[in-house]
């Protein structure tokens, strides 16, 4: 199933241009369309030129201007990528290369009365492991109209086209930014610069921009927080199930470490070495030179400490001083059962009945494996970085945990226990559009939970929009959301009112606590503990802590 971003917004909007949406950008006039709920929508607006040919692995160049009025009613091409099982709903087989290098575009969603209002702007960065995904699967029209904000969904280069470090590219670069390795981060910076220049025309306030994203999109939000090149381009940040990890230039290039697809390995597989030769390789040949990782996606070195876009030291370390990251209010969160999405079809832990009905072989072991790995995710993505920022003197840090697990049941397949509050499941609630797993949505989002889902969605939307407006998540009549530092680690639990509801939890997890719990868990034997540790080894975000986890189960016990 793979990383989040599997939020398939149905294309229910008419594609007829509407005269009332006519606007003027720095590149020329545009006209958009009107969504089913009355929101104004502009699709496929280019914020940079094509990255093909001589522009590959260079900083994004300005987009071309045009004469007359551009019809912004069609989404742009997705960025070049390998299809996954989630593309089957669109008639595409998994494992084929699709998309274009001319893909740097964005979509805008605004209330119909937004013009001249200077509304908060929320710039969305999609998920997909930084190797897959596109903006068109996130329809921001309801979030924009329900919460009175302007939503912008952006593209960026993916996989090896977005993150690639090679000495030949640096030696032939004539501009400092062209010596980078995080080209996708430069794309996002270019998009934010476009927003600064143009968003007022669409009713947005360039002095009140929030960046938010899920999974790899959340990871990219973190890179923007740490990049000196992004300073002043945004004013709040929401990291949904993100990460704070990075790799060195030497690792990305194969000079140290054991990354599966370093640029040295890829160059050898392709039989090329010069910058011109690398740029002449087709996207298909380049992408197909990479092997797959444990998540079922291309195993690509990403978020590279290039010393240009990001510091040369580990990404996480940037947050240890208010002088080394862009200090803005930050909202961090994860989902309670993050890892169930990735283990839902794991044959070692689950089984199929009648060829399609999936369920755990051993519910206790399944819950233990996914539970401990989900806790590691939260520790690495919320508790540790929030503590680091607090100790550096930055207290405008808030946290949430999404606990909704009211997925339905079909015969022997129970989404409540098999998926629970899995990775990415908060996204439909943020966007107030309950489409997520394709045909399986009929099981996940059943009719009897519709009213409670809608209420929770409105609550989450209000919190996100309030944070975008004022830098503090709040809602009228709701509990006051404390900063993370309060009581040593506070967060807001987000759940339906029929379950735990929306409430404040005072709890911070840590690696020490997790190791102690794993070592003393009465429901696990040593073989099962070893299995959990081996599973952790396969996930990049656990790499720095494996030695501590190994020590939790002494050899030979």
N, C-alpha and C positions, 0 to 999 in steps of 0.2 A: 504493500500500500504506500509506503514512503512518507516523506515529510509533508507537513501541512502546506496549505495553499490549495487543497483539494476542495475549495469552496466554489462550486460551479454556479455562478449567477446566470440565470436563464436570460436569454436575449429576447425579452418580451417587449422592449422598447421599439416603437416605430422608427424607421430609418429615414423618415421624411424630414428634410431641413425645416426649421421653424424660424421665421423672420425675426421673432422677438428675441432670439438667441444670438443675433449678430453682434460681434465684438471685434475689437482691433488689437492685435498683438504686435510685438516688435517686428515680426516677420511678415505680417499682412493681416487682412481681414479674415474672420472665420464665422461660420454659422453652424450651430449644433442642432439638437433635437430636444423634444420634450418627453420625459419618461412617463410611465403609466401613472405615477403619483404626482405628476406636475413639476417635478424637479427638472432643471435645465442641465443638459448633458453635452459635453464636447469630447469627442473621441479622437485618439490618434494624433494629437498635436505634437509635432517634432520639437524636441528641445536641443537636439544636436544632429550633426550630419551622420551619414553612414559611416560605420567603422570598418568597412571592407577594404581590401587592397592595402594601399599605403597607410591608411588610417588604423589598421589593425594594431593592437597593442600600442596605441598612442592615446594621449589625453583626448577626450571628445572635442570635436571642432564645432563652431557655431552652425546652426541650421541655416539652410538657404531661405531667402525671402521669396515671396510670390506676389504676383499681380492679381488684382481682383479679390474675390471672396472664396476661401477654401471651405469646402463642405466637410465638416468634422463629424461625420455620422458613422464612419466605419473605424473599427479598431485597427491599430497598426499590426504588422506582422509580429509574432512573438520572436524573441531573440533566439538564435540558433541553439538547439538543445536536442537531447535524446528523449523520445517519448517514453511514458511509463504506462502502467496498467490504468491509471486514471484517465488516459487519453482515449481509452476504448469507447467511452461514452460519446466521443466526438467522431467515431468511426476510424480512429487511427490505431494501428497495431503498436504494441510496446516495442522499444528497441530500434526505432528508425529515427534518423536525424531530420528534423524539420526546423522551420524558422529561417531567419535572415540576419545578416550583419547590419542591415539598415532597419533598426528596430527601436532606436532611442526616442521614445514618444511617451506621452502621458495622457490620461483621461481626467476630465474635471466634472464634478457633480456639485450643483449649487441649488439652493432654494430659488423658486421662481421670482422672488422679490429681492434677491441678493444684491443686485447692482447698486453701487454707491453706498453699501452698508458697512463695509470693512469688517466682515465676519471672521471668526477664527478659521484658520486654514489647517487641515489635517492631511499630511502627505503620507500615503500608505505605500509600504514596500512589501511586495508579496513574498511568500515562502516558497519552498521547494528545494531545499538543500543547496541553494545557490548554483544549481545545475539545471533546474526545471522551473516552469511557471510562467505566468503572464498576467498582465493587469486586467484583462477582460473578464477573468473569472471572479472578480470582486466588484460587484455592483454597489456603488456608494450612494445611490439616489435616496434610499430610505434614511440612511444615517444623516445625510445632508439635510433633508427636509424635516425629519423628526427632531433633530437637535440643533437646527439653525447654524450649520457650519458649512464650509466649502471643503469638499473632499477631493484630493488629487491622488490618483493611482499611477505609479511610474514603472517604467521598464529599466533594466540595466543589463549589461552583458553578463552571460552566464558561463559557468564551468571554466574551461581553459581559455576561453576568449575574454573572460572577466578577471581571471587571476592567473598570471603567468610570469615567471621570472627567468630570464635567460641573459647571460653575459653579452651575447651578440646584439640583443635589442638595446641594452644600455650603451654599448660602445658606439652605436650608430645614431643615438638620440641627439637631437640638437636643442631640445627644451628640457628643463629640469623635470617637469611632470611626465615627460615621455620615458624617463628612467625609472618610473614606478613599476610596481607589480600588481597593485590593487586597482586595475582599470575600471572595474565595476563600481568601486567607491567613487572614483572620479566622475563616473556617469551620474551617480546620485547627487554629487556636489553640483554638477552642471544642471541637473533638474531643479535643485533648490535655487540656483542662481536665476534660472528662467522664472521660477515662481516669484522671486523678489522683484523682477522687472515687470511681470505681466499679470499677476494674480489680482491686482486691484481692479482690473477691467472686468473680472468675473465676480466681483463682490467680496473678495478676500482681503484680509489685512496682512501685508507683507511683514509687518512688525509683530505679528502674532502667529507664528508657524509652529505646529507640532509635528514631529516625525513619529510614525508608529509603524510597527511591522511584526509579523509572526514568524517564529522559527528562524530560518536563515534571514528573513526580513528583519527580525529582532536583532540578530547578530549584526546585520548591517547598520541598524540604528546605533548599536554600540560602537561600531567603527566610526560613524559620523561624530559621535560624542568625543572620540579620542583623536580625531583628525584635526590638526591645526588649520587645514585648508577649508574646513567647514565652519569655522568660527563666525558667529553672527548671522548665519543663514537660517537658524531655527531657534526656538525659544522654549520648547518643552520636548520631552521624549518619552515614548511608551514602548517598552520592550516586552513583547508577548512571547514567552517561551524561547528566549534568545540564548546567546552564549557570549562569553568573554574570553575566548581562546584564540590563539594565533600561532603561526609557524614562522620560523626564521627563514631568511633568504637562503641560507645554506641548506636547510631541509627541503625547501621548495625546489632548489636546483639539483639536489642529490649529492651535495658535498658533505653532508652529515645526516645522521638519522636513517630511518628505513621507510620513508614514505613510499607508497606503492608506485606512484606515477609522477616522479620528479621530472623536471624539464630535461634533465640529462637522459633519463630513460625514454621519454617520449621522443626526443630528437633522434635517438638511436633507432627506435622503432620506425620512425618516418624516414630515416636515412637522410636527414637534412641538418645543417648546422648554422648557416648564415642567416641574418635577419631577413634578407630578401627571400631566401628559400622558405623560411618559416611562414612568411606572409603569403607565399604562393600556394601553400597547402590549402586544400578545400576545407571548409568547416566540417564536412562529413568525415574526411580522412583524419582530421585532427581529433575530433570527438571519438571516433572509433578506435583511436590508438590508446585510449584510456581503458583500464579495467574497472570492474564494478567493486563497490565497497560493501560493507556489511549491511548498510541501509537499503541496498538495492539500487543505489544511484551511482553515477560516476564517482570514482575515488579521486578527487581533485584537490591539490593543495590550495586552500583558500584563506583569506584574511592573512596576508603575508606582511611581516614586519619589514617593510621596504625602505624605511628611513625617508620617505618622500610623502606619501599619503598618511602613513602611520609611523609611529616611533619605531626605532630599531629594537627596542626592548619589548617584552611580552605585553599584549594588549591590556591584560588585567592590571598590570602595574601602573598604567596611565592614570588609574582612578585613585591612586594613593596620594595624590596632591592636587589641590584645586588649581595649580598652575599648569597641569599637564593634561587637562581635559576641558571640554566646553561645559562650564557649570550652568546647568539649567535644572528646573524641577524635573524629576525622573520618576516614572511609574514602572515597576518591575513586577512580573508575575509569571506563574506557571499553572498548569492544570494538574490536578491531583494524580491522575493516572496517565501521565504523558506517554509512557512507554508501551501501553497496551495497544496503541495504534500499530506499532512496529512488530509486536509479537502475536497479533491477532491471527495471522496466517502462518506462524512459525510451526513447522511440522513436528518439532521436538516437544512443543508444549500444547499444541492444539491439534484437533483432528476434524476431518470433514465427514458429515453424514449425508447420504443421498447425493454426494458429489458437490453440494453447495452449502450445506448448513455447517457453520464453523462453531466449535466450542472447545474449551480447555479440556485437556486429558485429565489433569489433576488441578482442581480449582485452587487449592492451597498453594501448591508450588507455583502456579501461574501468577497468583496474586503476590507471592513473595518475590519472584523474579522481577516482575514489572513494578512492584512497590519499591523495592530497594533502588532499582535503576531510576525510577521517577524521583526518588528522594535525592539521589546524586545530582540529577539535573537541577532540581530546585536549589540545592546547596551551592552548586557552581554558578547558577544563573541569577540567584536572588540573595540568599543569605550571605555568602562570602563577599560579593561586590558591594552590597548595601552596607555591610559592616566596614569594608575598606573605605567607602566614600564617607561614611559617618565619622570614622576616625580621622579622615583628612579635613573634617570641618564642614562637610556638605550634608545638611540635614533635610533638605527638601527632596527626600527620597521616600516613596510610598510603595507598598507591596500589596498584591492580591493573590489568592489562589482560587481557581475556578473548579467547582466541585459538582456541577450538574451531571447526573448520571441516570437520567430518567429515560434512556433509550428503551425502545420496545422489545417485544419478543415475538418470534415467529417459529412455531413448532419447538424444536430443541435449541434454537439459536437465540440466546438472551444477550442483547446488547448492553444491558445494565451491568452484567458481570464480565462479559468478554471485552467490552470497550470502556465502560464507565465514563469518567471525565477524561477522555483521551486527548492526545496532542492535536491541537487545532480546533477542538470542539467549541471553543469560545468564540471563534470567528463568526459563525452565523448569528450569534447573539450580539456581537459588536455591530454588525452590518444590518441586523434585523431582517435577514433573508435566510430562511431555513432550507437551504440546499447545500449539501456537503459531500455525500458519498454516492451520488448518482441514484441508481435504482434502489439502493439500500436505504435511501432517505425515508422510504415508506415505512421501514421498520424503526429506524432511528428516531424519527420525528412523527409520532403517532397522534391521531386526532385528540385523544383524551388528555394530552399534555399541551395542547395548543395554547390555551389561555395562560397557563403558568409560564410557558416559554416566552410568550409575548411580554408578560409582566417583567420577567427577569431580563429580557432583552432591552426593554425600556430603561430599567434601572442601570444596566451596564452602559447603555448609550448616554444616559444623563451623566454618569460619573466620568466617562471618557471626554464628553463635550465640555463639562465643567473644568476638567483638568486642562483642556485645550484653551479655554477662555482665560482662566485665572491662575493656572499652575497648582491648583488644589482640587482633588477629587471630592465632590460633595453633591448632595441632592436634597431638595426640600423634603423634610419629613423623614430623611434617612439618618442612620447613625453617623456621627462625625468620624471621618476617616483619619486616624492618627498617622503621623510620620512613622517610618519603620523603626527609628531609634527608640520610640516610646516603649517602655517596659521591656527593653532589651531585644525587641524584634516583634513588632505588631504587623498584622496584615488583615485585609478584608477578605472574608470567605464569601464567595459568590455562588449561591445555590438557589434552587427554587424554594418557594415558601412552604411547599408540601414536604420538604426535606429539612436541611439545616438552615435554609434561608440566608439572608445577607446579614452578616454579623462580624464583629471584630474578634480576632484570635490573637492572643499574646503568646507567641511561640517562635523561636528561631532554631532551626536545625543546624547540625554541624557534622563534619566528617567523623569526629571523635564519637559522637552519639551514634551515628549510623554504624560505625565499626563495632561498637559495643553491642548494639542491637543485633547485628548480623551474627556476631560470635556467640551470643547467648540465646538466639531464637529457638525455642523449644520445638517448633514445627519443622525445623530443618536438620538434616544430618550433614556430615562433613562433605559428602559427595555433592549434595545440593548446594552447600555454601561455595564449593569450588566451581560449580556450574555457574553460579551467579557472578563470581569474580571473573571467570573466563568470558562471560557475556559482556561484562564491563570493559574488558580489554579491547573489544572490538569497536567501542564508541570513542571517538576522538576526545569528547569532553571529559572522559575519565582518566586519560593518560597520566596527568601529573599526580594522581592519587593512588595508582595501582600498587605501589610499594606498601603503602599504609594498609590497603585492603588485603593484600597478600598476608601481611603480618597478623591479620585478624584470625586466620585459620592456620595454626602451626603445621608445618609439613609432617605427614605421617600420622596425624591424629585420626 
